[in-house]
Amino acid sequence: MTTRKPPRPPQAGTPSLLRAINDRAALELLLANGPLSRAQLGSLTGLSKPTASLLLARLEAVGLVMPVGTMAGRPGPNAQLYQVDPAAGHVAGLDVTSTGTRVAVADITGAVLAEHHVPTRGRPAAETVARTAEAVAEAVRRAGLAPGALREVVVGIGGAPDPVTGKLRYASHLPGWHSPRLAAELAEAVAAGVSFENDVNLAAVAEQAGGAAAGREDFVLLWAEEGIGAAVVLAGRPHRGFTGGAGEVGYMPVPDAPPVSLTARRTPSGGFQDLAGGPAVLALARKHGLPGTDAAQAVAGALTAPGGEGFLAELAERLAVGLAVIASVVDPELVVLSGGTLTAGGEPLRELVQDALGRTSIPRPEVRLSAVPGPPVLTGALQRALTTARDALFSTH
């Protein structure tokens, strides 16, 4: 019996490693720039036209690129254009809240093919995996894809997946999502890789990919709706902390708010949440005589209502209290305001927060509003799923 040694991995400078590097660079350029000719790709990569032709032929043979016509006014084989084949892979992103689950499906180029939303309030916790798999399957069907077509699924959720146990922390409002085997069970149900990420971290991913934090390596995203949270991005990556709880600033002790009370209650009270979370914002609006059924509605109405200026100014001061604590520790280059409450205030609230933070904190980062078109958490989930799928797909051909 002959025992074969496993193949040696590519070493630095070997032809196989150089081919892999060139292939990945070409695929990234095609994604970023759209259809390119052999000559254009050669110019951008520094490869000769014959080498670029061989590269494209190799990628076309494994189904990663496809021809898409010729350059206008330049007939002939040298004018053939190529792009990444959208059908090379598909991913899904999920945004899970206490009231519903939204699913989006995209092809490997990032084009969104379908979205689907299902309400979940009142559903039994035991049905979480089955209901979620059904929602994903419906989104896949609406995208015109066959079952099992997904390569990667990323779930954005309002909590912190513990990196050691896999259990979801800080998420008592999401019954049914706390089993450490949930990711594995869902992966089996949807026949794809599944990972969980904090929803605010995914909003930061979206801002960094094409929003207010594009090109920034160190920034903080403050999210405010019913709850309040933050994402801390350091050296280009979200900082999750030892137990995954970095950014859970709703529990952060701050001046002018009751101390955090960790009792037998399901949800801790006190801290920044009691100063600037949804219920606190509504109470502040009522103090100023402003109507609203939720915090975002109250903030939006304050932009034009008599007395709204005072409400917005006081809200900005409260937000600056928490941001000053964060800025003192992290010293970010930028703060991004996101979530329904903060984006409802628009530029007037942003300016007030910038001014209040400048009076409160020694570090004075620039403050910007979210600039992500569409739902930030869902966009970030798709972006993370695409990154994972491309890493696998572009490295294994």
C-alpha positions as CSV (number, residue, x, y, z in Angstrom):
1,M,0.0,0.0,0.0
2,T,1.4,3.4,-1.1
3,T,0.9,6.4,1.1
4,R,0.8,9.7,-0.7
5,K,2.0,12.8,1.0
6,P,-0.5,15.7,1.0
7,P,0.2,18.4,-1.6
8,R,2.4,21.2,-0.3
9,P,0.7,24.6,0.0
10,P,1.9,27.2,-2.5
11,Q,5.1,29.0,-1.4
12,A,5.9,32.6,-1.8
13,G,6.8,33.4,-5.4
14,T,5.6,30.1,-6.8
15,P,3.5,30.2,-10.1
16,S,0.4,28.8,-8.4
17,L,0.5,31.5,-5.7
18,L,1.1,34.3,-8.2
19,R,-1.8,33.0,-10.3
20,A,-4.0,33.1,-7.2
21,I,-3.0,36.6,-6.4
22,N,-3.5,37.8,-9.9
23,D,-6.9,36.1,-10.2
24,R,-8.1,37.6,-7.0
25,A,-6.9,41.1,-8.0
26,A,-8.6,40.7,-11.4
27,L,-11.9,39.7,-9.8
28,E,-11.8,42.6,-7.3
29,L,-11.2,45.0,-10.2
30,L,-14.0,43.6,-12.2
31,L,-16.3,44.0,-9.2
32,A,-15.2,47.6,-8.6
33,N,-15.1,48.8,-12.1
34,G,-17.7,46.8,-14.0
35,P,-17.0,45.2,-17.4
36,L,-13.4,45.5,-18.6
37,S,-11.6,44.4,-21.7
38,R,-8.4,42.3,-21.7
39,A,-6.4,45.4,-22.4
40,Q,-8.1,47.4,-19.6
41,L,-7.6,44.6,-17.1
42,G,-4.0,44.2,-18.2
43,S,-3.4,47.9,-17.7
44,L,-5.0,48.0,-14.2
45,T,-3.1,44.9,-13.0
46,G,0.2,45.5,-14.7
47,L,-0.1,42.2,-16.6
48,S,0.7,41.8,-20.3
49,K,-2.3,41.4,-22.6
50,P,-1.4,37.7,-23.3
51,T,-1.2,37.0,-19.6
52,A,-4.5,38.9,-19.0
53,S,-6.1,36.8,-21.7
54,L,-5.0,33.6,-20.1
55,L,-6.2,34.8,-16.7
56,L,-9.7,35.7,-18.1
57,A,-9.9,32.4,-19.9
58,R,-9.1,30.5,-16.7
59,L,-11.7,32.4,-14.7
60,E,-14.3,31.9,-17.4
61,A,-13.6,28.2,-17.5
62,V,-14.4,27.9,-13.8
63,G,-17.5,30.0,-14.0
64,L,-16.3,33.2,-12.3
65,V,-16.3,35.6,-15.2
66,M,-18.4,35.9,-18.4
67,P,-18.2,37.8,-21.6
68,V,-20.8,40.6,-21.9
69,G,-20.4,42.1,-25.4
70,T,-17.8,44.4,-26.9
71,M,-16.7,48.0,-26.4
72,A,-18.7,50.4,-28.5
73,G,-16.9,51.5,-31.7
74,R,-14.2,48.9,-31.3
75,P,-15.2,45.6,-33.0
76,G,-13.1,42.5,-32.9
77,P,-11.9,40.0,-30.3
78,N,-9.6,42.5,-28.5
79,A,-12.7,44.6,-27.6
80,Q,-14.5,41.8,-25.8
81,L,-15.7,42.9,-22.3
82,Y,-15.8,40.7,-19.2
83,Q,-17.5,40.9,-15.9
84,V,-17.8,38.7,-12.8
85,D,-20.6,36.2,-13.4
86,P,-23.5,37.1,-11.1
87,A,-24.6,33.5,-10.9
88,A,-21.2,32.4,-9.5
89,G,-22.7,32.6,-6.0
90,H,-25.6,34.0,-3.9
91,V,-25.9,35.2,-0.3
92,A,-28.6,36.3,2.1
93,G,-28.7,38.9,4.9
94,L,-31.2,39.0,7.7
95,D,-32.2,41.8,10.1
96,V,-33.9,40.2,13.1
97,T,-35.9,42.4,15.5
98,S,-38.5,41.7,18.2
99,T,-41.3,42.3,15.7
100,G,-40.1,40.8,12.5
101,T,-37.4,39.3,10.3
102,R,-36.4,40.9,7.0
103,V,-34.4,38.9,4.4
104,A,-32.5,40.1,1.4
105,V,-30.9,37.9,-1.3
106,A,-28.0,39.1,-3.5
107,D,-25.8,37.7,-6.2
108,I,-22.0,37.6,-5.9
109,T,-21.7,41.1,-7.5
110,G,-23.9,42.6,-4.7
111,A,-27.0,43.1,-6.7
112,V,-30.1,42.6,-4.5
113,L,-32.4,40.2,-6.2
114,A,-35.3,40.0,-3.7
115,E,-36.4,41.0,-0.2
116,H,-39.0,39.4,2.1
117,H,-40.4,40.4,5.5
118,V,-42.3,38.3,8.0
119,P,-43.8,39.5,11.3
120,T,-42.6,37.4,14.3
121,R,-44.3,39.0,17.3
122,G,-46.2,36.4,19.2
123,R,-44.6,33.4,17.5
124,P,-43.5,30.5,19.7
125,A,-39.8,30.5,20.5
126,A,-39.6,26.8,19.6
127,E,-40.5,27.7,15.9
128,T,-37.6,30.2,15.5
129,V,-35.4,28.0,13.3
130,A,-38.3,26.7,11.1
131,R,-39.9,30.2,10.7
132,T,-36.5,31.8,9.8
133,A,-35.7,29.0,7.3
134,E,-39.1,29.5,5.7
135,A,-38.5,33.3,5.4
136,V,-35.1,32.6,3.8
137,A,-36.6,30.0,1.4
138,E,-39.3,32.5,0.3
139,A,-36.7,35.2,-0.4
140,V,-34.7,32.7,-2.4
141,R,-37.8,31.7,-4.4
142,R,-38.7,35.4,-5.0
143,A,-35.1,35.8,-6.3
144,G,-35.8,33.2,-8.9
145,L,-33.2,30.8,-7.5
146,A,-33.4,27.1,-6.7
147,P,-33.5,25.8,-3.1
148,G,-30.0,25.4,-1.8
149,A,-28.6,28.2,-4.0
150,L,-27.1,30.3,-1.1
151,R,-23.4,30.1,-0.1
152,E,-23.5,32.3,3.0
153,V,-26.2,33.8,5.3
154,V,-25.4,36.5,7.9
155,V,-28.0,37.3,10.6
156,G,-28.0,40.7,12.1
157,I,-29.5,40.6,15.6
158,G,-29.9,42.9,18.6
159,G,-27.5,41.2,21.0
160,A,-24.0,40.0,21.3
161,P,-23.1,36.4,20.2
162,D,-20.6,35.1,22.8
163,P,-17.4,34.1,20.8
164,V,-16.8,31.2,23.2
165,T,-20.2,29.7,24.0
166,G,-22.1,30.9,20.9
167,K,-25.0,32.0,23.1
168,L,-26.7,35.3,22.4
169,R,-26.2,37.8,25.2
170,Y,-27.9,41.1,26.0
171,A,-31.0,40.0,24.0
172,S,-33.8,39.1,26.5
173,H,-36.2,40.8,24.0
174,L,-35.6,38.0,21.4
175,P,-37.0,34.7,22.7
176,G,-36.0,31.7,20.7
177,W,-32.6,33.1,19.7
178,H,-30.4,32.0,22.6
179,S,-29.5,28.4,21.9
180,P,-25.8,28.0,21.3
181,R,-26.7,25.5,18.5
182,L,-28.9,27.9,16.7
183,A,-26.4,28.8,14.0
184,A,-25.7,25.2,13.2
185,E,-29.4,24.3,13.2
186,L,-30.2,27.2,10.9
187,A,-27.2,26.3,8.6
188,E,-28.6,22.8,8.2
189,A,-32.1,24.2,7.5
190,V,-31.0,26.6,4.8
191,A,-28.1,24.5,3.4
192,A,-25.6,27.3,3.7
193,G,-23.0,28.7,6.0
194,V,-24.7,30.8,8.8
195,S,-23.1,33.4,11.1
196,F,-24.5,35.9,13.6
197,E,-23.4,39.4,14.1
198,N,-24.6,42.3,16.3
199,D,-27.0,44.5,14.3
200,V,-25.2,47.8,15.2
201,N,-21.9,46.3,14.1
202,L,-23.4,45.5,10.8
203,A,-24.7,49.0,10.4
204,A,-21.1,50.1,10.9
205,V,-20.0,47.7,8.2
206,A,-22.5,49.3,5.8
207,E,-21.3,52.8,6.7
208,Q,-17.7,51.8,6.1
209,A,-18.4,50.0,2.8
210,G,-20.3,52.9,1.2
211,G,-21.7,55.3,3.7
212,A,-20.6,58.1,6.0
213,A,-17.5,56.2,7.2
214,A,-16.2,55.1,3.8
215,G,-12.4,55.0,3.9
216,R,-12.3,55.6,7.7
217,E,-10.4,53.2,10.0
218,D,-11.4,54.4,13.4
219,F,-14.9,55.5,14.1
220,V,-17.9,55.0,16.4
221,L,-21.5,54.5,15.2
222,L,-24.2,55.5,17.7
223,W,-27.5,53.8,17.1
224,A,-30.8,54.9,18.7
225,E,-34.3,53.6,18.3
226,E,-36.2,51.8,21.1
227,G,-32.8,50.8,22.5
228,I,-29.5,52.6,22.2
229,G,-26.2,51.0,21.2
230,A,-22.9,51.6,19.5
231,A,-20.3,50.0,17.2
232,V,-16.6,50.7,17.8
233,V,-14.5,50.2,14.7
234,L,-10.7,50.2,15.3
235,A,-8.1,49.7,12.6
236,G,-10.9,49.0,10.2
237,R,-12.5,46.2,12.1
238,P,-15.4,46.1,14.6
239,H,-14.2,45.7,18.1
240,R,-16.4,43.0,19.8
241,G,-14.7,42.6,23.2
242,F,-13.9,39.5,25.2
243,T,-17.5,38.3,25.5
244,G,-18.9,40.1,22.4
245,G,-20.4,42.9,24.4
246,A,-18.4,45.9,23.2
247,G,-20.7,48.7,22.2
248,E,-23.6,47.7,24.6
249,V,-23.6,51.4,25.7
250,G,-27.3,51.2,26.8
251,Y,-25.9,49.8,30.1
252,M,-23.2,52.4,30.4
253,P,-23.3,54.5,33.6
254,V,-23.5,58.2,32.7
255,P,-24.2,61.4,34.6
256,D,-27.9,62.5,34.9
257,A,-29.1,58.9,34.6
258,P,-30.0,56.3,37.3
259,P,-27.2,53.8,37.9
260,V,-27.6,50.5,36.2
261,S,-29.6,48.0,38.3
262,L,-28.7,44.4,37.7
263,T,-31.5,42.6,39.5
264,A,-33.6,39.5,38.8
265,R,-35.6,41.5,36.2
266,R,-35.3,40.3,32.6
267,T,-33.9,43.6,31.5
268,P,-31.5,45.8,33.4
269,S,-32.5,49.4,34.0
270,G,-30.6,52.6,34.3
271,G,-27.6,53.9,32.4
272,F,-27.5,55.6,29.0
273,Q,-30.7,53.8,27.9
274,D,-32.6,55.7,30.6
275,L,-31.2,59.0,29.3
276,A,-31.4,58.6,25.5
277,G,-33.3,55.4,24.7
278,G,-36.7,55.4,23.0
279,P,-38.9,55.7,26.1
280,A,-36.6,58.5,27.5
281,V,-36.9,60.4,24.3
282,L,-40.7,60.1,24.2
283,A,-40.8,61.3,27.9
284,L,-38.6,64.3,27.0
285,A,-40.8,65.1,24.0
286,R,-43.9,65.1,26.2
287,K,-42.1,67.4,28.7
288,H,-41.8,69.9,25.9
289,G,-45.4,69.5,24.8
290,L,-44.6,67.5,21.6
291,P,-46.7,64.6,20.3
292,G,-45.4,61.3,19.0
293,T,-46.1,57.6,19.3
294,D,-42.4,56.6,19.1
295,A,-39.1,58.4,19.5
296,A,-38.4,58.8,15.8
297,Q,-41.8,60.4,15.2
298,A,-41.3,62.8,18.1
299,V,-37.9,63.9,16.8
300,A,-39.1,64.3,13.2
301,G,-42.1,66.4,14.4
302,A,-39.9,68.6,16.5
303,L,-38.1,69.9,13.4
304,T,-41.2,72.0,12.6
305,A,-43.2,72.2,15.8
306,P,-43.2,75.2,18.1
307,G,-40.9,74.4,21.0
308,G,-39.1,71.8,19.0
309,E,-35.8,73.6,19.2
310,G,-35.6,73.3,22.9
311,F,-36.4,69.6,22.8
312,L,-33.8,68.9,20.2
313,A,-31.2,70.9,22.1
314,E,-31.8,69.0,25.3
315,L,-31.8,65.6,23.4
316,A,-28.4,66.6,21.8
317,E,-27.0,67.4,25.3
318,R,-28.1,64.0,26.5
319,L,-26.6,62.2,23.5
320,A,-23.3,64.2,23.9
321,V,-23.0,63.0,27.5
322,G,-22.8,59.4,26.4
323,L,-20.7,60.2,23.3
324,A,-18.2,62.1,25.5
325,V,-17.6,59.0,27.6
326,I,-17.0,56.9,24.5
327,A,-14.8,59.5,22.9
328,S,-12.7,59.8,26.0
329,V,-11.9,56.1,25.9
330,V,-11.7,55.4,22.1
331,D,-10.7,58.8,20.7
332,P,-12.4,58.1,17.3
333,E,-11.8,60.1,14.1
334,L,-15.5,60.1,13.4
335,V,-19.0,59.5,15.0
336,V,-21.8,58.3,12.8
337,L,-25.4,58.9,14.0
338,S,-27.7,56.1,12.8
339,G,-31.0,54.4,13.7
340,G,-34.5,55.8,13.3
341,T,-34.4,58.3,16.2
342,L,-31.1,60.0,15.2
343,T,-31.7,60.0,11.4
344,A,-35.2,61.5,12.0
345,G,-33.5,64.6,13.4
346,G,-31.5,65.1,10.2
347,E,-28.9,67.9,9.9
348,P,-30.4,70.1,12.7
349,L,-29.9,67.4,15.3
350,R,-26.5,66.5,13.9
351,E,-25.3,70.1,14.3
352,L,-26.6,70.2,17.8
353,V,-24.8,67.0,18.8
354,Q,-21.6,68.2,17.2
355,D,-21.8,71.5,19.2
356,A,-22.7,69.8,22.4
357,L,-20.0,67.2,22.1
358,G,-17.4,69.9,21.4
359,R,-18.4,71.5,24.8
360,T,-18.4,68.3,26.7
361,S,-15.4,66.2,25.4
362,I,-11.7,66.9,25.0
363,P,-11.6,64.6,21.9
364,R,-13.8,66.3,19.3
365,P,-14.5,63.8,16.5
366,E,-16.5,64.9,13.5
367,V,-20.1,63.9,13.7
368,R,-21.9,62.7,10.6
369,L,-25.4,61.3,9.8
370,S,-25.8,57.8,8.3
371,A,-25.4,57.9,4.6
372,V,-26.4,54.3,3.8
373,P,-29.2,54.0,1.2
374,G,-31.7,51.5,2.5
375,P,-31.8,49.6,5.8
376,P,-28.3,49.8,7.4
377,V,-28.4,46.5,9.3
378,L,-29.7,44.5,6.2
379,T,-27.1,46.2,4.0
380,G,-24.3,45.4,6.4
381,A,-25.5,41.8,6.7
382,L,-25.3,41.4,2.9
383,Q,-21.9,43.1,2.8
384,R,-20.5,40.7,5.4
385,A,-22.0,37.7,3.7
386,L,-20.6,38.8,0.3
387,T,-17.1,39.2,1.9
388,T,-17.2,35.7,3.3
389,A,-18.6,34.2,0.1
390,R,-16.1,36.0,-2.1
391,D,-13.1,35.0,0.1
392,A,-14.1,31.3,-0.3
393,L,-15.2,31.4,-3.9
394,F,-12.3,33.5,-5.3
395,S,-9.7,31.4,-3.4
396,T,-10.8,27.8,-4.3
397,H,-11.0,27.7,-8.1
